[in-house]
């Protein structure tokens, strides 16, 4: 599986993580073509927990973002969030979220590192990220 994301979109996500004292989060919208996921839109959603170690997307903002994307013919292809002071790998809490949202999870840290992951059965698999 491969996720394609524009360089400027990935930079915006990383920059937001660098400048935040809480985990940032949002949704990735685009299209799936077999094992290829193309991100066409990045939408930041407020973290209602205001926490440096956890996130929950603000539900109303999340639904609004999904509705606007669907109007444009896009689907949810991923979730993104940041980890502060720890590697960009899924945590136990992320694993619970991955069971609910079975899309690609893009995780960044405040140092510019990132990784993308999917849950397949009970196994977390890393997804190749192509930056264009």
C-alpha positions in Angstrom: 0.0 0.0 0.0 1.2 3.5 -0.8 -0.1 7.0 0.2 0.7 9.9 -2.1 0.7 13.4 -0.4 1.8 16.8 -1.7 5.0 18.1 -0.2 3.3 21.4 0.8 0.6 19.5 2.6 3.0 17.3 4.6 5.1 20.4 5.4 1.9 22.2 6.7 1.2 19.3 9.0 4.7 19.1 10.3 4.9 22.9 10.8 1.7 22.8 12.8 3.2 20.0 15.0 6.4 22.0 15.5 4.5 25.0 16.7 2.0 23.3 19.0 2.1 22.3 22.6 -0.7 19.9 22.1 -1.2 17.0 19.6 -2.5 18.4 16.4 -5.0 16.3 14.4 -7.1 16.2 11.3 -8.3 14.3 8.3 -7.0 13.4 4.9 -9.4 13.4 2.0 -8.9 12.0 -1.5 -9.3 8.9 -3.5 -8.3 5.2 -3.4 -7.2 3.4 -6.4 -6.5 -0.2 -5.3 -3.4 -0.1 -3.1 -2.7 3.5 -4.0 -4.2 6.3 -1.8 -4.0 9.8 -3.1 -4.4 12.7 -0.7 -6.1 15.7 -2.3 -7.1 17.7 0.8 -5.7 18.1 4.3 -8.2 19.4 6.9 -7.1 20.3 10.4 -9.6 19.6 13.1 -9.3 21.0 16.6 -8.1 18.6 19.3 -10.9 18.9 21.9 -8.7 17.3 24.6 -6.1 20.1 24.4 -3.5 17.4 25.4 0.1 16.9 24.6 -0.3 13.2 24.8 -3.7 12.4 23.2 -6.2 13.7 20.7 -9.9 13.6 19.9 -11.2 15.5 17.0 -13.9 18.0 17.7 -17.0 16.0 16.5 -18.9 18.9 14.8 -15.8 20.1 13.0 -15.0 16.6 11.9 -18.5 16.0 10.5 -18.4 19.4 8.7 -15.1 18.5 7.1 -16.4 15.1 6.0 -19.6 16.7 4.5 -17.6 19.3 2.6 -15.3 16.7 1.2 -18.1 14.4 0.2 -19.7 17.3 -1.7 -16.6 17.5 -3.8 -16.5 13.7 -4.4 -13.7 13.0 -1.9 -13.6 10.3 0.8 -11.8 10.0 4.1 -8.5 8.3 3.2 -6.6 9.0 6.4 -6.3 10.5 9.8 -3.3 12.5 10.9 -2.0 13.6 14.2 1.2 14.4 16.0 3.3 12.9 18.8 5.3 15.2 20.9 8.5 14.0 22.4 8.0 10.4 21.2 8.4 8.6 17.9 5.8 8.9 15.2 4.5 5.3 15.6 1.1 4.2 16.7 0.4 4.1 20.5 -2.0 1.9 22.3 -4.5 4.7 22.2 -3.9 5.0 18.4 -4.5 1.3 18.0 -8.0 1.7 19.5 -8.7 4.5 17.1 -7.4 2.6 14.2 -9.9 -0.1 14.9 -12.7 2.5 14.6 -11.2 4.4 11.6 -9.7 1.8 9.3 -7.9 4.2 7.1 -4.3 5.3 6.9 -3.0 7.0 10.0 -0.3 9.5 9.3 1.7 10.4 12.5 4.3 13.2 12.6 6.5 14.5 15.4 7.7 18.0 16.2 11.2 17.2 14.6 9.8 16.5 11.1 9.7 12.8 11.3 6.6 10.9 10.0 5.2 7.5 9.3 1.9 6.2 7.9 0.2 3.0 9.2 -2.8 0.8 8.6 -4.4 -1.8 10.8 -4.8 -5.2 9.1 -6.6 -7.6 11.3 -4.6 -7.3 14.6 -1.4 -6.2 12.9 -0.1 -2.7 12.3 1.5 -2.3 8.9 3.6 0.6 7.7 2.5 2.3 4.6 4.9 3.7 2.0 4.6 7.5 1.8 5.3 9.1 -1.6 5.8 12.9 -1.3 5.2 14.7 -4.6 
